[in-house]
Amino acid sequence: MKLEEYLEKWIRGEAIEIVEYLAAAILAEETGYPEIAQALRKIALEEAEHGARALVLSGKIKDLKSFLKERLECEKKAAEERHEEARHHDEPWKTVFEYTARDEERHARIIEGLLRKLEKS
């Protein structure tokens, strides 16, 4: 397997692991195991670091400003899509779509602030 192909496979694998570890952490919290939840969140963060290192080393994220502009648009689009999905579903999905849409909107506002800081420097 070529290095580029392996990196793509590796990064996707890490991304899936992050979500799975965080899901297990939520389950651990909900079932009364906060210390297990904390450990699982730490593992998820370490898996995220693994994938992030691979992205940096491979040159996939070269320019911070361009990256943030792209992510800003993605966050806005995700918020719109989640609000739309909420209109078509009953609970508990409606609530999940709405609160994640609000998170995406908050992420967009944060990124806008980061872009303003970059533009000043």
C-alpha positions in Angstrom: 0.0 0.0 0.0 1.3 3.4 -0.9 2.0 5.9 2.0 -0.7 8.2 0.8 -3.3 5.4 0.7 -2.2 4.2 4.2 -2.4 7.7 5.6 -6.0 8.1 4.3 -7.0 4.7 5.8 -5.2 5.6 9.1 -6.9 9.0 9.5 -10.3 7.6 8.7 -9.7 4.8 11.3 -8.7 7.3 13.9 -11.8 9.4 13.2 -14.1 6.5 13.7 -12.3 5.5 17.0 -12.7 9.0 18.3 -16.5 8.9 17.9 -16.7 5.4 19.3 -14.7 6.2 22.4 -16.7 9.3 23.0 -20.0 7.4 22.6 -18.7 4.8 25.1 -17.8 7.7 27.4 -21.4 9.0 27.2 -22.7 5.6 28.0 -20.3 5.2 30.9 -21.5 8.6 32.3 -25.1 7.7 31.9 -24.7 4.4 33.6 -22.8 5.8 36.6 -19.1 5.3 35.7 -17.6 8.8 35.5 -14.0 7.7 36.0 -14.4 5.3 33.0 -16.0 8.1 31.0 -13.0 10.4 31.8 -10.5 7.7 30.7 -12.4 7.1 27.5 -12.5 10.8 26.7 -8.7 10.9 27.2 -8.2 8.0 24.8 -10.5 9.7 22.2 -8.3 12.9 22.5 -5.2 10.9 22.0 -6.7 9.1 18.9 -7.5 12.6 17.6 -3.9 13.7 18.1 -2.7 10.7 16.1 -4.9 11.5 13.1 -4.0 15.2 13.4 -0.3 14.5 13.3 -0.8 12.5 10.1 -2.7 15.3 8.5 0.0 17.9 9.4 2.8 15.6 8.2 1.0 14.8 5.0 0.5 18.5 4.2 -3.3 18.2 4.1 -3.6 21.4 6.2 -1.1 23.9 4.9 -2.6 27.3 5.5 -4.4 28.1 8.7 -6.5 30.9 7.3 -7.7 28.9 4.3 -8.5 26.0 6.5 -10.5 28.1 8.9 -12.5 29.7 6.0 -13.3 26.3 4.7 -14.4 25.0 8.1 -16.5 28.1 8.7 -18.5 27.3 5.6 -18.8 23.7 6.6 -20.0 24.6 10.1 -22.7 26.9 8.7 -23.9 24.3 6.3 -24.0 21.7 9.0 -26.1 23.9 11.1 -28.6 24.6 8.3 -28.8 20.9 7.5 -29.4 19.9 11.2 -32.2 22.5 11.6 -33.8 21.1 8.4 -33.5 17.5 9.7 -35.1 18.6 13.0 -38.2 19.7 11.1 -38.7 16.2 9.8 -38.2 14.1 12.9 -39.8 13.4 16.2 -38.1 13.1 19.6 -35.5 12.2 20.6 -33.9 13.0 17.1 -35.5 16.4 16.9 -33.8 17.6 20.0 -30.4 16.0 19.1 -30.5 17.7 15.7 -31.5 21.1 17.2 -28.8 21.1 19.9 -26.1 20.0 17.5 -27.2 22.6 15.1 -26.7 25.2 17.8 -23.3 23.8 18.5 -22.4 24.1 14.8 -23.6 27.8 14.9 -21.4 28.4 18.0 -18.4 26.8 16.2 -19.0 29.1 13.3 -19.0 32.2 15.5 -15.8 31.0 17.2 -14.1 30.5 13.8 -15.2 33.9 12.7 -13.5 35.3 15.8 -10.3 33.3 15.1 -10.3 34.6 11.5 -10.6 38.2 12.8 -7.6 37.6 15.0 -5.6 36.2 12.1 -6.5 39.2 9.9 -5.2 41.6 12.6 -1.8 39.9 12.8 
